[in-house]
Structures are given as C-alpha cells and as structure tokens.
Amino acid sequence: MIGVELDHKERVNLWVVSMYAPASPPATVDVAKKVWKGSAWQDKHPDPARKGRDGANSNLKGYDEFRSKPITRLGVQCIDDAKAILGHLIS
C-alpha cells in the first residue's frame, strides 16, 4: 500500500508503512518518519518551531493498512527517485 500526496509544488509525497520504506533512499528524497499517537500521526522527533503541524496526511487514517502504524513520508522531486522507491516497494 502506498499513499500519494500531490498538493506540493516542489515534491510528491509517497507515504508508506515504515517497515516497507527503503533503508537508504536516494539522498535527494526528503524523509520524515511519523508515529501514531492517540488518533493521529506525529513526527518521531517533533520540531517545536512547527507548533504541532508535524503530522501526516490524515486521509491515510481511512485505510487499515496505515492506521495506527508507524509511517514514512518520502518526498520525491524527480522521476528517477520515484522509480527507485517504487522499484524497492515492488521487489
């Protein structure tokens, strides 16, 4: 299962359950790990400057495959990075 978030100008976010994320994604991929706390995700290591806006795409809560599990956001900016990640996920 993969979630795709398209509403960012500079990247496309690929959301995956953390255990399936590549251990060493390309260096140009923006990686954020999220953990389930209560009824939503939060950054594993929250940044106080973000004032609580460090969660995940709440639409993922609708899917049993994601809900309550640690997830990883992989922000890709180029096709080659997306292909590398998708290749890892299907292998």
C-alpha positions in Angstrom: 0.0 0.0 0.0 1.2 3.5 -0.9 -0.3 6.8 -0.4 0.4 9.6 -2.9 0.1 13.3 -1.9 0.2 15.6 -4.9 -0.6 19.1 -3.5 3.0 20.3 -3.1 4.7 22.4 -5.8 8.2 21.2 -5.0 7.7 17.5 -4.5 5.3 14.5 -4.5 5.0 12.7 -1.1 4.9 9.0 -1.2 3.6 7.6 2.1 4.4 4.0 3.2 4.3 1.9 6.3 7.7 2.4 7.8 8.7 -1.3 7.7 8.4 -1.2 3.9 10.4 2.1 3.4 13.8 1.8 1.7 16.6 1.7 4.3 18.7 4.0 2.2 16.5 6.1 -0.1 18.3 8.5 -2.5 19.9 11.4 -0.8 17.6 13.9 -2.6 14.5 12.3 -1.1 13.0 14.3 1.9 12.3 11.6 4.5 10.1 12.1 7.6 9.2 9.3 10.0 5.8 9.5 11.7 4.5 7.6 14.7 0.9 7.0 15.8 -0.1 9.0 18.9 -3.6 8.8 20.1 -5.7 9.2 17.0 -3.2 10.7 14.6 0.5 10.7 13.4 3.2 13.0 14.7 6.8 13.4 13.9 9.0 10.8 15.6 11.1 13.8 16.7 8.8 16.9 16.7 10.1 20.3 15.8 8.8 22.9 18.3 9.0 25.6 15.6 6.2 23.8 13.7 3.8 24.3 16.6 2.1 21.0 16.3 1.8 21.0 12.5 4.1 17.9 12.1 1.5 15.2 11.4 0.8 13.2 8.3 -1.8 13.1 5.6 -5.0 12.5 7.6 -6.6 10.7 4.7 -4.5 7.7 5.4 -6.5 7.1 8.6 -9.2 5.7 6.4 -7.1 2.7 5.4 -6.5 -0.3 7.8 -3.1 -0.8 6.2 -1.9 2.6 7.6 -4.0 3.4 10.6 -2.0 3.2 13.9 1.2 2.0 12.3 4.5 4.0 12.0 4.6 5.6 8.6 7.3 7.2 6.5 6.9 10.2 4.1 9.2 10.0 1.1 9.2 13.4 -0.6 10.4 12.9 -4.2 11.4 15.7 -6.6 12.4 13.7 -9.7 11.2 10.7 -11.7 14.4 8.7 -11.0 13.9 8.9 -7.3 10.3 7.9 -7.6 11.3 4.9 -9.8 13.9 3.8 -7.3 11.4 3.9 -4.4 8.7 2.2 -6.4 11.1 -0.4 -7.5 12.1 -1.1 -3.9 8.4 -1.4 -2.9 7.5 -4.0 -5.6 10.6 -6.1 -5.2 
